Amino acid sequence: MSRRNLLALALSLVSLALLWPGLVEPVLTIRATIEMFGTERELTNETRSVVGAIRSLHDSGNDFVAGLILLFSVLVPLTKAALLVPIFAWRNSPVAYRLYRVVQAISKWSMADVFAVGMLIALLVAKGTANLSAVAGPGFYFFAAYCLVSNAAFQLLKVERHPAA
């Protein structure tokens, strides 16, 4: 195995280690207040992880949105990672190249990057509103790191096109 692919494998493992806390640790805390009669009252103070948000959306009947987040932020990254194992195991074979192409195709549908950018925008918008505050939790940073490391791993991965593929 080439040094480049060994590095890609190592980064893939690191990205998986980052994905788990990115999904279960608090991603965002939003606090909304209102001032009434000179006293500040808290309207809401919620902290959610990605998994917690999926669960909350499902419990409130928003199954479609919960399903989209589950699919694109959990299942696609896990599928991508799972397919990398046979790519490394069967390198230089037609199967490895076909699986590599599948990972390329599903990577385009991964919402991990979009989710991380969306969280950043939500933070910036909330910071500009007087009675609304948003604080990124550790899950946000783990998830953002997963996005970066996972993309770097896939960019480094080199799979030769096999004549039978």
C-alpha positions, 0 to 999 in steps of 0.5 A: 500500500502506498504511503499516500493510501496509508495516510488516507487510511489513518485519516479515515480512522481519525475522522470516524473517531471525530464523527461519534462525539460530533453526533452525540455531544452538544452541538448548539445551545440557544437561549432566548430572553425577553425584557418585561418591566425591567426584568429579563425573563428566559423564554428558552434555553436549549442544548442539542446534539445532532442525535438529540435533534433527530430524536426531538424532531421525530418526537414532535412529528417532524419525521421527514426533517428528522429522516433527512438529518439522519440520512445525510448527517449520520448514515451517509458518513457511516456508509462512506466509512464502511465502504473504505474498508473493502476499498483498502482490503481489495486495492487494485481490483475492479471491486475496489475501483467500483466501490471507490466510485460509489463513495465518490458519488455518495460524497456529493450527497453528504450534508456534513459540510452543509450542516457545519456551515449552517451551524456557523451561520446560525451562530453568527446570526444569533450573535447579532440579535440582542435577545438571542444567543447561540453558543457552539458546543463541543459537538460542533467542533468535533463535527466540523473536524470530522468534515475536514479530516474525512474530506482530506482522507478521501482526497488523498485516497488513490485507487487505480482504475482496473481494466475490468472495472 
